[in-house]
Amino acid sequence: MLELTVASIKSYRFCAGGGWLSNGTLVSIGGNGVQSSNTFSQNGVNAIRIFTPCQDGSIIIIGGSRSSGYNNKVSTDNPTIEYFPPKGNGLAIPFKFLSDALNSNLFPVIFLLPQTEYLFIAANKLATIYDWKNNREYRLLSMPNGVAITYSASAAGALLPLSIANKYASEVLLCGGTTANIDGNPTALSSNTATSKHAILTPDAKVLLVNGAQTGVAGYGNVANRIGASNAGNPAYRPTFLARPRERIITAGSNPNDRVSTKSYMTRFNTEYLSPLYMSLPRPVLRSVPSSVNYGASYTICFSRTSKTSNIRMVVSDIGYSTHGVYMNQRWLELLVTSIQNDRLTFTGPIDTTYYPPGYGWLWVLEHDVPSQGKRVKVGAGASPPSTKSASANILSMTSGVDDTV
């Protein structure tokens, strides 16, 4: 049973990023831009930020803008890397890659790569591999055909399922984007554009691609050419899609407007459930699972399957934190099954923290790639990530603004 607590949020979280630490704490940084006078809400500071987990359970915070807008620019750009909890001296680290990716460097696509201490990062038409421990960058080739993939082009991005069959090879899917010039105010894109797409990893090791627009800023404003007919394909700006641990996929919301609107492309609060094919098939059942799974440790669970000769796999996945079509933390990892005897299955936890960062996730058993219902599990010890008092004190001494501690 999940325990939910309503937090009193004191700052406006518009365009904020977020993620979960290894101890299960939700962190959200960013929001309303820095303003001299703000009667609507308290400042969120550094409006647009993007997160991804590090292998030590902390969060890396990459990029951002000091004001809102369709695109970034030199005067508002925040081309830096920071960590929470703070590392080193606590101050932001300049990141040249983001400066090179102007003007469309907001909401970069970021994934922690297994078997390494590196991150894959893509922004605008550029891509790089970043060694976060040593602050080194290894620039990759630019995107094929000059396609821009980040906001406001907003292609869908996903680290494809990490399976034993492909030896946990890292493959990144980028779907959509545009070759149109988006350095200005991009209200009209080309006819083959697909912006504001979402890529969701489903428990059966597939990628669900939903939503999209052919005009507008990531589906904002001018959205007459949205892609899809149902609510699942038709939401415009910043809807949310979630693969539920029990069964169906839920989609909710759409608002291609500055505020709540009842115009042609109105603010929408409705939800829709999608039923993947596996919902209509016989499914295995997880009967007992551990509350926590440690790295390299062995565990035995009880389950029921539909056939004695079936192919069985064990999976842990992270649903992730989503905003602007970017799914931070999203991950799918196959675990090694060492034995199956009747209704008992023995598996081994993730090899190390590069395969699956410490934190919470969902366990699934797959029978012929048909998933059971997911069971929430803690991966790792659940300890807080490493922190340094001097780094925290230093960054606080250099920070101005409202103390919004909840």
C-alpha positions as CSV (number, residue, x, y, z in Angstrom):
1,M,0.0,0.0,0.0
2,L,1.4,3.4,-1.0
3,E,1.2,6.2,1.5
4,L,0.5,9.5,-0.1
5,T,1.2,12.9,1.5
6,V,0.0,16.2,0.0
7,A,2.8,18.8,0.0
8,S,2.3,22.5,0.3
9,I,4.1,23.8,-2.8
10,K,5.2,27.4,-2.3
11,S,6.6,28.2,-5.7
12,Y,5.1,27.9,-9.2
13,R,6.4,24.7,-10.7
14,F,5.8,25.7,-14.3
15,C,8.4,23.9,-16.6
16,A,10.2,22.4,-13.6
17,G,12.0,19.1,-13.9
18,G,12.1,16.3,-11.3
19,G,13.1,12.9,-10.2
20,W,13.5,10.5,-7.3
21,L,16.6,10.0,-5.1
22,S,17.8,6.6,-4.0
23,N,15.8,6.9,-0.8
24,G,12.5,7.5,-2.6
25,T,12.4,11.3,-2.1
26,L,10.9,13.3,-5.0
27,V,13.0,16.3,-6.0
28,S,11.6,19.1,-8.2
29,I,13.8,22.1,-9.1
30,G,12.9,24.9,-11.4
31,G,9.6,26.5,-12.2
32,N,8.6,30.1,-12.7
33,G,11.4,32.2,-14.1
34,V,13.4,34.8,-12.2
35,Q,11.3,38.0,-12.1
36,S,11.7,41.4,-10.4
37,S,8.0,41.5,-9.5
38,N,5.9,38.4,-9.2
39,T,2.4,38.7,-7.7
40,F,1.2,35.3,-9.1
41,S,3.6,33.1,-7.2
42,Q,6.9,32.9,-5.5
43,N,9.9,32.4,-7.8
44,G,10.8,28.9,-8.8
45,V,14.2,30.2,-10.1
46,N,16.0,28.8,-13.2
47,A,12.8,28.1,-14.9
48,I,13.5,25.1,-17.1
49,R,15.6,22.2,-15.8
50,I,16.1,18.6,-16.7
51,F,17.0,15.7,-14.4
52,T,18.3,12.2,-14.7
53,P,19.5,9.8,-11.9
54,C,23.2,9.2,-11.2
55,Q,24.4,5.7,-10.3
56,D,25.1,6.9,-6.7
57,G,21.5,7.7,-6.1
58,S,21.8,11.4,-6.6
59,I,20.4,13.5,-9.4
60,I,22.2,15.4,-12.1
61,I,20.5,18.7,-13.2
62,I,21.4,19.8,-16.7
63,G,20.8,23.1,-18.4
64,G,17.9,25.5,-18.1
65,S,16.7,29.0,-18.8
66,R,16.4,32.0,-16.5
67,S,13.1,33.0,-18.2
68,S,10.3,31.3,-20.1
69,G,10.1,31.3,-23.9
70,Y,9.8,29.2,-27.0
71,N,13.6,28.9,-27.3
72,N,16.6,29.7,-25.2
73,K,19.2,32.4,-26.0
74,V,22.6,33.5,-24.7
75,S,21.1,36.2,-22.4
76,T,18.9,33.7,-20.5
77,D,20.8,30.4,-21.0
78,N,22.0,28.4,-18.1
79,P,24.5,26.0,-19.8
80,T,25.5,24.3,-16.6
81,I,25.5,21.0,-14.7
82,E,24.6,20.7,-11.0
83,Y,23.9,17.9,-8.6
84,F,21.4,17.2,-5.8
85,P,22.6,16.7,-3.2
86,P,25.4,19.1,-4.3
87,K,28.9,17.7,-5.1
88,G,32.4,19.2,-5.1
89,N,32.2,22.8,-4.1
90,G,28.4,22.8,-4.7
91,L,28.6,25.4,-7.6
92,A,27.4,24.9,-11.1
93,I,29.8,23.4,-13.7
94,P,29.9,25.1,-17.1
95,F,28.8,22.7,-19.9
96,K,30.0,23.8,-23.4
97,F,27.8,21.2,-25.1
98,L,24.6,23.2,-24.1
99,S,26.1,26.5,-25.3
100,D,26.9,24.8,-28.7
101,A,23.3,23.5,-28.8
102,L,21.7,27.0,-28.7
103,N,19.0,28.1,-29.3
104,S,17.0,24.9,-28.9
105,N,18.8,23.3,-26.0
106,L,15.9,23.1,-23.5
107,F,14.7,19.7,-22.1
108,P,17.7,17.7,-23.5
109,V,17.4,13.9,-23.8
110,I,19.6,12.2,-21.2
111,F,20.2,8.6,-20.3
112,L,22.5,6.8,-17.8
113,L,24.3,4.2,-19.9
114,P,24.8,0.7,-18.3
115,Q,28.3,-0.8,-17.9
116,T,29.8,2.7,-17.8
117,E,29.9,5.9,-15.8
118,Y,28.7,7.9,-18.7
119,L,25.5,9.7,-19.8
120,F,24.1,10.0,-23.3
121,I,22.9,13.6,-23.9
122,A,21.2,15.0,-27.0
123,A,20.1,18.6,-27.6
124,N,19.0,20.4,-30.7
125,K,21.0,18.6,-33.5
126,L,23.9,17.6,-31.3
127,A,24.7,14.5,-29.2
128,T,27.5,13.7,-26.8
129,I,28.7,11.1,-24.2
130,Y,29.4,12.7,-20.8
131,D,31.6,11.3,-18.1
132,W,29.9,12.8,-15.1
133,K,32.5,11.7,-12.6
134,N,35.4,13.3,-14.4
135,N,33.6,16.1,-16.2
136,R,34.7,14.9,-19.6
137,E,32.7,15.1,-22.8
138,Y,33.0,12.8,-25.9
139,R,31.1,14.5,-28.8
140,L,29.2,12.3,-31.2
141,L,28.1,12.9,-34.7
142,S,25.3,15.4,-35.3
143,M,21.8,14.1,-35.8
144,P,21.2,12.6,-39.3
145,N,19.7,15.0,-41.9
146,G,20.0,18.0,-39.6
147,V,17.0,17.0,-37.4
148,A,16.5,19.0,-34.2
149,I,15.1,16.8,-31.5
150,T,14.6,18.9,-28.4
151,Y,12.2,21.6,-27.4
152,S,10.5,23.1,-29.3
153,A,11.0,20.3,-31.9
154,S,10.4,17.8,-29.0
155,A,11.0,14.4,-30.5
156,A,10.3,11.3,-28.4
157,G,13.3,9.7,-26.7
158,A,13.8,6.4,-25.0
159,L,16.6,4.1,-23.8
160,L,15.4,0.9,-25.4
161,P,14.8,-2.1,-23.1
162,L,18.1,-3.5,-21.6
163,S,17.9,-7.2,-22.2
164,I,20.1,-10.2,-21.7
165,A,19.7,-11.2,-25.3
166,N,21.4,-8.0,-26.5
167,K,24.0,-8.2,-23.7
168,Y,22.5,-5.0,-22.2
169,A,23.6,-2.9,-25.2
170,S,22.6,0.7,-25.0
171,E,20.3,1.7,-27.9
172,V,18.6,5.1,-27.9
173,L,15.4,5.7,-29.8
174,L,14.7,9.3,-31.1
175,C,11.5,9.6,-33.0
176,G,10.2,12.8,-34.5
177,G,11.6,16.3,-34.4
178,T,12.0,18.6,-37.4
179,T,14.4,19.9,-40.0
180,A,12.6,23.3,-40.0
181,N,14.4,26.4,-38.6
182,I,13.3,26.6,-35.0
183,D,15.8,29.3,-33.8
184,G,13.1,31.9,-33.9
185,N,9.4,31.7,-33.0
186,P,8.5,28.3,-34.5
187,T,4.8,28.4,-35.2
188,A,4.7,26.6,-38.6
189,L,6.7,23.5,-39.1
190,S,7.1,21.3,-42.1
191,S,4.4,18.7,-43.1
192,N,6.6,15.8,-42.1
193,T,7.2,17.1,-38.6
194,A,6.2,15.2,-35.5
195,T,6.8,17.3,-32.4
196,S,5.7,16.7,-28.8
197,K,5.7,12.9,-29.2
198,H,5.9,10.7,-26.2
199,A,7.8,7.3,-25.9
200,I,6.7,5.1,-23.0
201,L,8.4,1.8,-22.2
202,T,5.7,-0.8,-21.6
203,P,6.3,-3.8,-19.3
204,D,6.3,-6.2,-22.3
205,A,9.5,-4.6,-23.6
206,K,7.9,-2.5,-26.3
207,V,7.8,1.3,-26.9
208,L,4.5,3.0,-27.1
209,L,4.6,6.2,-29.2
210,V,1.7,8.5,-28.7
211,N,0.7,12.2,-29.3
212,G,2.3,14.6,-31.7
213,A,1.7,17.7,-33.7
214,Q,2.8,19.1,-37.1
215,T,2.5,22.8,-36.2
216,G,3.1,24.8,-33.1
217,V,5.8,24.9,-30.4
218,A,5.9,21.3,-29.2
219,G,2.1,21.3,-29.7
220,Y,1.6,24.7,-28.1
221,G,-0.5,27.5,-29.5
222,N,-1.1,26.7,-33.2
223,V,-2.0,23.0,-33.0
224,A,-4.5,22.6,-35.9
225,N,-2.5,19.6,-37.2
226,R,-2.3,17.3,-34.3
227,I,-1.6,13.7,-34.9
228,G,-4.1,11.0,-33.9
229,A,-7.8,10.7,-33.5
230,S,-8.3,9.5,-29.9
231,N,-7.4,11.4,-26.7
232,A,-4.4,9.2,-26.6
233,G,-3.1,10.6,-29.9
234,N,-4.8,14.0,-29.9
235,P,-3.6,15.9,-26.8
236,A,-1.5,18.9,-27.6
237,Y,0.9,20.6,-25.2
238,R,2.2,18.7,-22.2
239,P,-0.2,15.9,-21.6
240,T,0.9,13.0,-19.4
241,F,1.1,9.3,-20.2
242,L,1.7,6.7,-17.6
243,A,2.2,3.0,-17.8
244,R,0.2,1.8,-14.7
245,P,1.7,-1.1,-12.7
246,R,-1.5,-3.1,-12.7
247,E,-2.7,-3.0,-16.2
248,R,-3.6,-0.2,-18.6
249,I,-1.9,2.9,-19.7
250,I,-3.5,6.2,-18.6
251,T,-3.3,9.5,-20.5
252,A,-4.5,12.8,-19.0
253,G,-4.6,16.5,-19.8
254,S,-3.8,18.9,-22.6
255,N,-3.3,22.6,-22.6
256,P,-1.8,24.4,-25.6
257,N,-2.7,27.8,-24.0
258,D,-1.1,30.2,-21.6
259,R,-3.8,29.7,-19.0
260,V,-7.0,27.7,-18.7
261,S,-9.0,28.2,-21.9
262,T,-12.2,27.1,-23.5
263,K,-11.2,28.0,-27.1
264,S,-11.0,25.6,-30.0
265,Y,-8.0,23.8,-28.5
266,M,-9.2,24.0,-24.9
267,T,-7.7,23.1,-21.6
268,R,-8.5,19.4,-21.1
269,F,-8.7,17.6,-17.8
270,N,-10.2,14.3,-19.1
271,T,-8.4,11.0,-18.9
272,E,-8.4,7.9,-21.2
273,Y,-7.2,4.4,-20.6
274,L,-5.4,2.4,-23.3
275,S,-5.5,-1.4,-23.1
276,P,-2.4,-2.9,-24.7
277,L,-2.8,-6.3,-26.5
278,Y,-1.5,-8.2,-23.4
279,M,-4.6,-7.1,-21.5
280,S,-6.7,-9.6,-23.6
281,L,-4.2,-12.5,-23.2
282,P,-3.8,-15.0,-20.4
283,R,-1.3,-13.5,-18.0
284,P,1.1,-14.8,-15.3
285,V,0.6,-13.8,-11.7
286,L,3.2,-12.7,-9.2
287,R,2.3,-14.2,-5.8
288,S,5.2,-13.2,-3.6
289,V,8.0,-10.7,-4.1
290,P,10.7,-9.3,-1.9
291,S,10.2,-5.7,-0.7
292,S,13.8,-4.9,-1.7
293,V,16.3,-6.2,-4.3
294,N,20.0,-5.6,-3.8
295,Y,22.7,-5.7,-6.5
296,G,23.9,-9.1,-7.4
297,A,21.9,-10.8,-4.7
298,S,19.7,-13.9,-5.3
299,Y,15.9,-14.0,-4.6
300,T,13.2,-16.6,-5.0
301,I,9.6,-15.6,-5.7
302,C,6.3,-17.6,-6.2
303,F,4.3,-17.1,-9.3
304,S,1.7,-18.8,-11.5
305,R,2.0,-19.2,-15.2
306,T,-0.4,-20.2,-18.0
307,S,1.8,-22.9,-19.6
308,K,4.5,-25.3,-18.2
309,T,6.6,-24.9,-21.4
310,S,6.5,-21.1,-21.5
311,N,9.4,-18.7,-21.8
312,I,9.8,-16.7,-18.6
313,R,11.6,-13.5,-17.9
314,M,12.0,-11.3,-14.9
315,V,12.0,-7.5,-15.3
316,V,12.5,-4.4,-13.2
317,S,11.4,-1.0,-14.6
318,D,11.1,2.6,-13.6
319,I,8.1,4.5,-14.8
320,G,9.9,7.8,-14.5
321,Y,9.0,11.5,-14.1
322,S,7.6,13.3,-17.2
323,T,7.3,16.8,-18.4
324,H,7.2,18.3,-21.9
325,G,7.4,14.8,-23.4
326,V,10.7,14.0,-21.7
327,Y,10.6,10.9,-19.5
328,M,13.3,11.3,-16.9
329,N,14.4,8.1,-15.0
330,Q,12.4,5.8,-17.4
331,R,14.2,2.4,-17.6
332,W,13.5,-1.3,-18.4
333,L,16.0,-3.9,-17.3
334,E,15.8,-7.7,-17.6
335,L,17.1,-9.6,-14.6
336,L,18.9,-12.9,-14.8
337,V,16.7,-15.9,-14.0
338,T,18.8,-18.7,-12.6
339,S,16.2,-21.4,-12.0
340,I,12.5,-22.2,-12.3
341,Q,11.0,-25.1,-10.4
342,N,7.2,-25.4,-10.6
343,D,5.8,-22.1,-9.2
344,R,9.1,-20.9,-7.8
345,L,11.5,-18.7,-9.7
346,T,15.0,-17.6,-8.6
347,F,16.5,-14.4,-10.1
348,T,19.5,-12.2,-9.5
349,G,19.3,-8.4,-8.8
350,P,20.9,-5.9,-11.2
351,I,24.6,-6.3,-11.8
352,D,25.4,-2.8,-10.5
353,T,24.1,0.7,-10.2
354,T,24.9,1.6,-13.8
355,Y,22.3,-0.9,-15.0
356,Y,19.7,0.3,-12.6
357,P,20.3,3.3,-10.4
358,P,19.3,2.8,-6.7
359,G,15.7,3.7,-5.9
360,Y,12.2,2.4,-6.3
361,G,10.8,0.5,-9.3
362,W,8.4,-2.2,-10.4
363,L,9.0,-6.0,-10.7
364,W,7.2,-7.9,-13.4
365,V,7.3,-11.5,-14.6
366,L,6.9,-12.0,-18.3
367,E,5.5,-15.2,-19.9
368,H,6.1,-15.2,-23.7
369,D,6.5,-11.4,-23.2
370,V,3.0,-11.1,-21.6
371,P,3.5,-9.2,-18.3
372,S,2.0,-9.9,-14.9
373,Q,0.8,-7.0,-12.8
374,G,3.8,-5.0,-11.4
375,K,4.9,-5.1,-7.8
376,R,6.6,-2.1,-6.2
377,V,10.1,-2.9,-5.0
378,K,13.1,-1.0,-3.6
379,V,16.3,-1.5,-5.5
380,G,19.4,-1.1,-3.3
381,A,19.5,-0.3,0.4
382,G,17.2,2.7,0.2
383,A,19.9,4.9,1.7
384,S,20.1,8.6,1.0
385,P,22.6,9.6,-1.7
386,P,26.1,10.9,-0.6
387,S,26.1,14.5,0.5
388,T,28.7,17.0,1.7
389,K,27.8,19.7,4.2
390,S,30.4,22.1,2.9
391,A,29.1,21.8,-0.7
392,S,25.5,22.5,0.6
393,A,26.6,25.4,2.7
394,N,28.6,26.9,-0.2
395,I,25.8,26.8,-2.7
396,L,23.3,28.3,-0.1
397,S,25.7,31.1,0.6
398,M,25.8,31.9,-3.2
399,T,22.0,31.7,-3.6
400,S,19.5,34.5,-3.3
401,G,15.7,34.1,-3.3
402,V,12.9,32.8,-1.1
403,D,13.5,29.8,1.1
404,D,10.8,27.4,-0.2
405,T,11.6,24.5,2.0
406,V,8.6,22.3,2.5
